[in-house]
Amino acid sequence: MSLDDLYREVILDHYRNPRRRGALEHPDAHADGQNPLCGDEISLDLAFDGDRIADVRLQGRGCSISQASASMMAEAVAGRTLAEVEALMRRFKAMMDIESGDPGIDASRPGAALGDLEALQGVRRFPVRIKCADLPWATLAQALESRGAGSA
C-alpha cells in the first residue's frame, strides 16, 4: 500500500466514522463555520477545564475533506491546553501552506507530529480544496475567540 493510499484510507475512515459527533448541552464556546462556495458546514462546541479543552463536539455536512478534517481536528485538540491547541493550529496551517515562517515548525516536515492530520497533506496539490480542510480550523479559531481565549 502506498502512502497516498494509506492517507486516503485515513481520510475516508474519519469521513465514514466521524469522531466526537454531536453537540454539548452547555458549551463554554461555540462557533459555526461555512464555506459558501461548496456548501461545507461545521458547528463546533467546546467545553473547558481551566485552560484545557475538556470536550469537543461537532456537527456538520459537506465533502469528505472538510468532514474528515473536522473529525481529526476534534480528536487532536481534545484534552490539550490552549497553548498546545494554538501551536497545533499553526502547525496545521503551515502544513497546508496557509501560513509560513513559524520558527517552531520544521519547514522540511511541516506535518510532523500531527498524527492522522498528516493525511491531509495531499490536499495541498488541489488548492481549491485547502479551504475545505481549513474550515474546521477556522471554526475552532472563531470558537476560541468567542471565549476570549484568542487564537493563532
SULVENVEN-V628367 format. One record per residue. N is the residue number from 1. PHI is phi in radians with two decimals (NA if undefined). NEAR is the number of other C-alpha atoms within 12 Angstrom. D_CENTER is the distance of its C-alpha to the mean C-alpha in Angstrom with 1 decimal. Layout:
n: {N/N}
phi: {PHI/PHI}
near: {NEAR/NEAR}
d_center: {D_CENTER/D_CENTER}
This chain:
n: {1/2/3/4/5/6/7/8/9/10/11/12/13/14/15/16/17/18/19/20/21/22/23/24/25/26/27/28/29/30/31/32/33/34/35/36/37/38/39/40/41/42/43/44/45/46/47/48/49/50/51/52/53/54/55/56/57/58/59/60/61/62/63/64/65/66/67/68/69/70/71/72/73/74/75/76/77/78/79/80/81/82/83/84/85/86/87/88/89/90/91/92/93/94/95/96/97/98/99/100/101/102/103/104/105/106/107/108/109/110/111/112/113/114/115/116/117/118/119/120/121/122/123/124/125/126/127/128/129/130/131/132/133/134/135/136/137/138/139/140/141/142/143/144/145/146/147/148/149/150/151/152}
phi: {NA/-1.37/-1.08/-1.06/-1.13/-1.09/-1.07/-1.04/-1.12/-1.10/-1.10/-1.13/-1.10/-1.18/-1.23/-1.33/-2.24/-1.09/-1.58/1.03/-1.30/2.18/-2.31/-1.56/-1.12/-2.33/-1.24/-1.41/-2.62/-2.58/-2.70/-2.06/-2.18/-2.45/-2.01/-1.10/-1.22/-2.17/1.59/-1.12/-2.40/-2.37/-2.13/-2.18/-2.06/-2.21/-2.09/-2.02/-2.18/1.18/-1.76/-1.87/-1.35/-1.41/-2.66/-2.35/-2.35/-2.50/-2.36/2.92/-2.66/2.62/-1.24/-1.05/-1.16/-1.14/-1.31/-1.17/-1.07/-1.10/-1.10/-1.13/-1.08/-1.04/-1.14/-1.23/-1.62/-1.05/1.52/-1.62/-1.33/-1.05/-1.10/-1.14/-1.14/-1.13/-1.14/-1.11/-1.07/-1.09/-1.11/-1.11/-1.12/-1.17/-1.05/-1.50/1.10/-1.48/-2.31/-2.54/1.56/-1.28/-1.12/-1.51/-2.04/-1.24/-1.07/-1.37/-2.46/-1.12/-1.56/-0.97/1.23/-1.75/1.09/-0.98/-1.04/-1.05/-1.07/-1.46/-0.98/-1.11/-1.09/-0.98/-1.24/-2.21/-0.89/-1.17/-1.57/-1.05/-1.09/-1.11/-1.19/-1.47/-0.90/-1.07/-1.24/-1.14/-1.19/-1.07/-1.04/-1.09/-1.10/-1.14/-1.14/-1.14/-1.50/1.52/-1.52/1.37/-2.80/-1.34}
near: {8/8/14/16/13/17/24/25/22/28/34/25/22/31/26/18/18/29/26/30/28/21/24/22/14/14/26/29/33/32/32/29/33/30/26/13/14/19/18/31/32/42/38/41/40/42/32/27/17/13/24/23/33/25/33/42/38/41/32/35/30/28/29/31/43/43/43/46/50/48/43/41/45/41/30/34/38/30/23/27/23/32/20/21/31/28/24/38/38/32/35/44/35/32/36/36/29/25/19/19/17/21/13/16/25/17/18/12/18/31/28/21/18/31/22/29/40/35/34/45/37/25/30/25/13/16/16/16/26/31/34/37/45/43/43/47/45/36/39/43/35/28/35/37/21/21/23/15/25/18/24/26}
d_center: {25.8/24.3/20.9/19.9/21.0/19.2/15.9/16.8/17.6/14.4/12.5/15.4/15.4/12.0/13.1/16.5/15.8/12.6/12.1/12.5/13.8/16.0/16.7/18.0/21.7/21.6/18.2/18.5/15.8/14.7/13.3/13.5/11.9/13.8/14.4/18.2/19.0/17.7/17.4/13.7/13.1/10.6/12.3/10.7/13.1/13.2/16.4/17.5/20.2/21.4/18.6/16.6/14.0/16.2/14.5/11.4/12.2/11.0/13.1/13.0/14.6/14.4/14.2/13.2/10.6/8.7/9.4/8.7/5.2/5.0/7.4/6.2/3.4/6.6/8.8/7.8/8.3/11.2/14.4/13.5/15.3/14.3/15.4/13.4/10.1/11.3/12.3/9.1/7.6/10.9/10.8/7.8/9.5/12.7/11.9/11.3/14.4/13.1/14.7/17.3/19.9/18.2/21.0/19.0/17.3/19.6/19.8/21.1/18.2/15.0/12.9/15.1/14.1/10.5/11.9/10.7/7.9/11.2/12.0/10.2/12.6/15.1/13.5/14.9/18.3/17.7/16.9/17.0/14.0/11.8/11.3/10.2/7.3/6.6/7.5/4.8/4.3/8.0/8.5/7.4/9.8/12.3/12.3/13.0/15.6/17.2/17.9/19.3/17.1/16.4/13.3/12.7}
